[in-house]
Amino acid sequence: MLAVIINPKSGKSFFRAQRLYLWRLMRSHGVPFVYRVTKYAAHATEEARELVEQGYRRILVLGGDGTLSEVINGIMEAKISDEERKKVAVGLMPRGTGNDWGRYWGLDKHYQRSLQRFFHSQDTPVDVGCITYLRNGEEHRRWFINSLGFGIDSLTCVNAEKLKPYIGSHHVNYFFGLLKALLHLKPIPMSLSVDGPVMVRSKLYHMSIGNGPFSGGGIRQNPTADPRDGVLNGIFVEKPTFRQVMQALPRLFDGRLNDLPFIHTFQGTDFRLDTKAHLLFEADGITENIMGPCRVSCHPHAFSFVGTPV
């Protein structure tokens, strides 16, 4: 059986038409299904965890990157074996603002096309990332499917969320959120270790760790990132000059950002961020405040995604 998890607040336009089309499509394919509608933050995590523990192995998400991320956290937290988890396949009908994960797979807000691809695409094993940190002496984890960001990245997400009532749910939010973040961010001292050795010891202005190549509504921060290759890609940026910022802005969407000499690039499976400072991070667009240090790891082929990269 198929389980469908719906976020009705994500991309509100045409929601009724999309849902009715999906019901008709599933009935025409003779697919038995159950569905759950989210009602509050992290509800999708609870529903996904429960569904997977009940034996559901195919989940279709109607929502944005944040809803998909919550579902992934539910799958990874479910009390099942790793072998059973590998049998879980997740599909997506994008309804959010950024649609960065769907962009890699050729899925967009053309819901009919996205749903047809769900029913006619193969399952592809994909990696998942995890950030581990301490809070009140206890270890906490947050899983991410697309990207993890610090500094400018996380502050941009906060700003973009605040701009939604004025601009609407559109990727333009991220651009204006970025401009505001550039004016207000204060770098923090940090050292970054990649698979053991320290790679950078400096003040962190911006860092993105990508499982997929896109973030922030189509920005190609990690253009060679591939969620199937068992490693995570990343960039680390120290405090840039005004001239360097101006050099970077035209390159945000064309994949040439990493050619700039002041941007450190890295790739690996295990990263440690050593700092005693307060950290704001975003995982697939969902922000959280923590105190350092923290660790980021890659878990290869944790489950499958229904689709083929374009």
C-alpha positions as CSV (number, residue, x, y, z in Angstrom):
1,M,0.0,0.0,0.0
2,L,0.9,3.6,-0.6
3,A,0.9,6.3,2.1
4,V,0.4,9.9,1.2
5,I,1.5,12.7,3.5
6,I,0.0,16.2,2.6
7,N,1.0,19.6,3.9
8,P,-2.0,21.7,3.0
9,K,-0.2,25.0,4.0
10,S,2.6,24.4,1.5
11,G,1.8,26.0,-1.9
12,K,-1.8,26.7,-1.1
13,S,-2.8,27.5,-4.7
14,F,-4.6,24.8,-6.6
15,F,-4.5,22.4,-3.6
16,R,-8.0,21.0,-4.1
17,A,-7.4,20.4,-7.8
18,Q,-4.1,18.7,-7.1
19,R,-5.6,16.4,-4.5
20,L,-8.5,15.4,-6.6
21,Y,-6.2,14.7,-9.5
22,L,-4.1,12.5,-7.3
23,W,-7.1,10.5,-6.0
24,R,-8.3,9.9,-9.6
25,L,-4.8,8.9,-10.7
26,M,-4.4,6.3,-7.9
27,R,-7.8,4.8,-8.5
28,S,-7.1,4.5,-12.2
29,H,-3.8,2.7,-11.3
30,G,-5.7,0.5,-8.8
31,V,-3.4,1.6,-6.0
32,P,-4.7,1.2,-2.5
33,F,-3.6,4.1,-0.3
34,V,-4.0,5.9,3.0
35,Y,-3.3,9.6,3.5
36,R,-2.4,11.8,6.4
37,V,-2.7,15.7,6.5
38,T,-0.2,17.6,8.6
39,K,-1.6,20.0,11.2
40,Y,1.5,21.5,12.9
41,A,5.3,21.7,12.7
42,A,7.0,18.3,12.7
43,H,3.7,16.5,12.3
44,A,5.0,14.9,9.1
45,T,7.9,13.4,11.1
46,E,5.4,11.8,13.5
47,E,3.2,10.4,10.7
48,A,6.1,9.1,8.6
49,R,7.6,7.3,11.6
50,E,4.3,5.7,12.5
51,L,3.5,4.7,8.9
52,V,6.9,3.1,8.4
53,E,6.7,1.2,11.7
54,Q,3.3,-0.1,10.6
55,G,4.9,-1.6,7.4
56,Y,4.3,1.0,4.7
57,R,7.3,1.1,2.3
58,R,6.1,3.7,-0.3
59,I,5.4,7.2,0.8
60,L,4.3,10.1,-1.5
61,V,4.9,13.6,-0.1
62,L,2.7,16.6,-1.2
63,G,4.7,19.5,0.1
64,G,7.9,21.5,0.0
65,D,11.5,20.7,0.9
66,G,10.6,21.2,4.6
67,T,7.8,18.7,4.6
68,L,10.0,16.2,2.7
69,S,12.7,16.7,5.3
70,E,10.3,16.0,8.1
71,V,9.2,12.8,6.4
72,I,12.9,11.8,6.0
73,N,13.4,12.4,9.7
74,G,10.5,10.2,10.5
75,I,11.8,7.4,8.3
76,M,15.3,7.6,9.8
77,E,13.9,7.7,13.4
78,A,11.6,4.7,12.9
79,K,12.3,1.6,14.9
80,I,13.0,-0.7,12.0
81,S,16.2,-2.4,10.8
82,D,18.5,-0.7,8.3
83,E,17.7,-3.4,5.8
84,E,14.0,-2.6,6.1
85,R,14.7,1.1,5.9
86,K,16.5,0.5,2.5
87,K,13.2,-0.9,1.2
88,V,11.4,2.4,1.8
89,A,10.8,4.5,-1.3
90,V,9.8,8.2,-1.1
91,G,8.2,10.2,-3.9
92,L,7.5,13.9,-4.1
93,M,4.9,16.2,-5.7
94,P,6.6,19.7,-5.0
95,R,4.3,22.3,-3.5
96,G,6.8,24.5,-1.6
97,T,8.9,27.7,-2.2
98,G,12.4,26.5,-3.1
99,N,11.8,23.0,-4.5
100,D,15.6,22.4,-4.5
101,W,15.4,18.6,-4.0
102,G,12.8,18.2,-6.7
103,R,14.8,20.4,-9.1
104,Y,17.6,17.8,-9.3
105,W,15.0,15.1,-10.2
106,G,13.2,17.2,-12.8
107,L,10.1,17.7,-10.6
108,D,8.3,21.0,-10.5
109,K,5.0,22.5,-9.6
110,H,3.4,21.0,-12.7
111,Y,1.7,18.5,-10.5
112,Q,0.3,16.3,-13.2
113,R,3.7,15.7,-14.7
114,S,5.3,15.2,-11.3
115,L,2.6,12.6,-10.3
116,Q,2.9,10.8,-13.6
117,R,6.7,10.5,-13.0
118,F,6.0,9.0,-9.6
119,F,4.0,6.2,-11.1
120,H,6.4,5.5,-13.9
121,S,9.8,6.1,-12.5
122,Q,12.2,3.6,-10.9
123,D,13.4,3.7,-7.3
124,T,16.9,5.2,-6.9
125,P,18.9,4.5,-3.7
126,V,19.9,7.9,-2.1
127,D,22.2,9.1,0.7
128,V,21.1,11.1,3.7
129,G,23.0,13.5,5.9
130,C,22.8,13.9,9.7
131,I,23.9,16.6,12.1
132,T,24.6,15.5,15.6
133,Y,24.9,18.0,18.5
134,L,24.5,18.3,22.3
135,R,21.7,20.1,24.1
136,N,21.5,20.1,27.9
137,G,24.1,17.3,27.9
138,E,22.0,15.1,25.7
139,E,22.8,14.1,22.1
140,H,20.3,15.2,19.4
141,R,20.2,14.4,15.7
142,R,18.6,16.0,12.7
143,W,18.6,14.4,9.3
144,F,18.7,16.3,6.0
145,I,18.0,15.0,2.5
146,N,19.2,18.0,0.4
147,S,21.4,20.5,2.2
148,L,22.7,21.8,5.5
149,G,23.7,25.5,5.9
150,F,25.3,27.8,8.4
151,G,25.9,31.5,8.5
152,I,24.5,33.3,5.5
153,D,22.6,30.2,4.5
154,S,20.6,29.8,7.7
155,L,20.0,33.6,8.2
156,T,18.7,33.7,4.6
157,C,16.1,31.0,5.4
158,V,15.0,33.0,8.5
159,N,14.6,36.2,6.4
160,A,12.9,34.4,3.5
161,E,10.3,33.0,5.9
162,K,9.6,36.5,7.3
163,L,9.2,37.9,3.7
164,K,6.5,35.3,2.7
165,P,3.5,37.5,3.8
166,Y,4.8,40.3,1.6
167,I,6.2,38.5,-1.4
168,G,4.4,35.2,-1.3
169,S,5.9,31.7,-1.6
170,H,8.4,32.2,-4.3
171,H,12.1,31.6,-4.8
172,V,12.5,35.4,-5.0
173,N,12.1,35.3,-1.2
174,Y,15.5,33.7,-1.0
175,F,17.2,36.4,-3.0
176,F,15.9,39.2,-0.9
177,G,16.5,37.2,2.2
178,L,20.1,36.7,1.1
179,L,20.6,40.5,0.5
180,K,19.4,41.2,4.0
181,A,21.6,38.5,5.5
182,L,24.7,39.9,3.8
183,L,24.1,43.1,5.7
184,H,23.5,41.7,9.2
185,L,25.6,38.5,9.7
186,K,28.4,38.5,12.2
187,P,31.0,35.7,11.6
188,I,31.9,33.3,14.4
189,P,35.3,31.6,15.1
190,M,35.3,27.9,14.1
191,S,37.5,25.1,12.8
192,L,36.3,22.6,10.3
193,S,37.6,19.0,10.1
194,V,37.0,16.9,7.1
195,D,37.3,13.1,7.5
196,G,39.8,13.7,10.4
197,P,42.3,16.6,9.6
198,V,41.4,20.2,10.2
199,M,40.8,21.9,6.8
200,V,39.9,25.4,7.9
201,R,40.4,27.4,11.1
202,S,38.9,30.8,10.7
203,K,35.7,32.9,11.2
204,L,32.7,31.3,9.6
205,Y,30.7,33.6,7.4
206,H,29.0,31.0,5.3
207,M,29.0,27.2,4.9
208,S,26.8,24.8,2.9
209,I,27.0,21.0,3.0
210,G,25.1,19.5,0.1
211,N,23.7,16.1,-0.6
212,G,22.1,17.7,-3.6
213,P,23.4,20.5,-5.8
214,F,20.7,23.1,-5.3
215,S,19.7,25.2,-2.3
216,G,17.9,28.5,-1.7
217,G,15.5,28.3,-4.6
218,G,18.0,27.1,-7.3
219,I,21.3,28.5,-6.1
220,R,24.0,26.0,-7.2
221,Q,26.3,26.1,-4.1
222,N,27.5,22.5,-4.6
223,P,27.1,22.0,-8.3
224,T,28.8,18.5,-8.4
225,A,26.9,17.1,-5.4
226,D,25.2,13.8,-6.2
227,P,22.9,12.2,-3.6
228,R,23.8,8.7,-4.9
229,D,27.6,8.8,-4.5
230,G,28.0,8.2,-0.8
231,V,29.7,11.6,0.0
232,L,28.7,15.1,0.9
233,N,30.0,18.2,-0.9
234,G,30.6,21.6,0.8
235,I,31.8,25.1,0.7
236,F,33.3,27.3,3.5
237,V,33.5,31.0,3.1
238,E,35.4,33.4,5.4
239,K,34.3,37.1,5.7
240,P,34.4,38.3,2.1
241,T,35.1,41.9,0.9
242,F,32.5,43.9,-0.8
243,R,34.2,43.3,-4.1
244,Q,34.2,39.5,-3.5
245,V,30.4,39.6,-2.7
246,M,29.8,41.4,-6.0
247,Q,31.9,38.8,-7.8
248,A,29.8,36.0,-6.2
249,L,26.3,37.3,-6.8
250,P,26.2,36.8,-10.6
251,R,27.5,33.3,-10.2
252,L,24.9,32.0,-7.7
253,F,22.7,30.2,-10.1
254,D,25.1,29.1,-12.9
255,G,27.4,26.7,-11.0
256,R,30.5,28.9,-11.2
257,L,30.4,30.1,-7.6
258,N,33.1,27.5,-6.6
259,D,35.6,28.9,-9.1
260,L,36.2,31.9,-6.9
261,P,39.5,31.7,-5.0
262,F,38.1,32.8,-1.6
263,I,35.6,29.9,-1.5
264,H,37.0,26.7,0.1
265,T,35.4,23.6,-1.3
266,F,35.5,20.1,0.3
267,Q,34.1,16.6,0.0
268,G,33.8,13.8,2.5
269,T,31.7,11.6,4.8
270,D,32.4,13.0,8.2
271,F,32.8,16.6,9.3
272,R,33.4,18.2,12.7
273,L,32.6,21.8,13.4
274,D,34.5,22.9,16.5
275,T,33.2,26.1,18.1
276,K,31.9,27.2,21.5
277,A,29.7,29.8,19.9
278,H,25.9,29.9,19.3
279,L,25.1,28.4,15.9
280,L,22.0,28.8,13.7
281,F,21.7,26.1,11.1
282,E,19.2,25.2,8.4
283,A,18.5,21.7,7.4
284,D,16.5,21.6,4.2
285,G,15.2,25.1,5.0
286,I,14.2,24.3,8.6
287,T,16.2,26.4,11.0
288,E,17.4,25.5,14.5
289,N,19.5,27.1,17.1
290,I,22.3,25.1,18.9
291,M,25.5,25.6,20.7
292,G,28.7,24.1,19.1
293,P,30.5,21.9,18.6
294,C,28.6,19.5,16.2
295,R,29.3,16.7,13.8
296,V,27.9,16.1,10.3
297,S,27.9,12.6,8.6
298,C,26.8,10.9,5.4
299,H,24.8,7.7,5.5
300,P,25.0,6.1,2.0
301,H,21.9,4.6,0.3
302,A,19.8,4.9,3.4
303,F,16.5,4.5,1.4
304,S,15.2,5.2,-2.1
305,F,13.7,8.1,-4.0
306,V,11.2,7.5,-6.8
307,G,12.8,9.2,-9.7
308,T,15.7,9.6,-12.1
309,P,18.0,12.7,-12.1
310,V,17.7,15.0,-15.1
